[in-house]
Amino acid sequence: MKKATLQLETLTCPSCLQKIDKAVKALDGVDKESVNVLFNSSKVKLNFDDEKLSVENIEKAITTLGYEVKKSQVNDL
């Protein structure tokens, strides 16, 4: 398992947060209990199984919604 923190462009509304939360939780390999979308700091924190999913897949799910991922940090859990 890996732990990821993704810095997003500034989130402007709570519905943005809900869309991102739902999209990330829908990915196979994401620990759904660990997903935390932080509205004030515009970050997404989560744990994921790096054998099933890459951070690039997570970024793509977010950018597909129309939100820019500025940077990603991945660490071992």
Secondary structure, 3 states (H helix, E strand, C coil): CEEEEEEECCCCCHHHHHHHHHHHHCCCCECHHHCEEECCCCEEEEEECCCCCCHHHHHHHHHHCCCCEEEEEEEEC
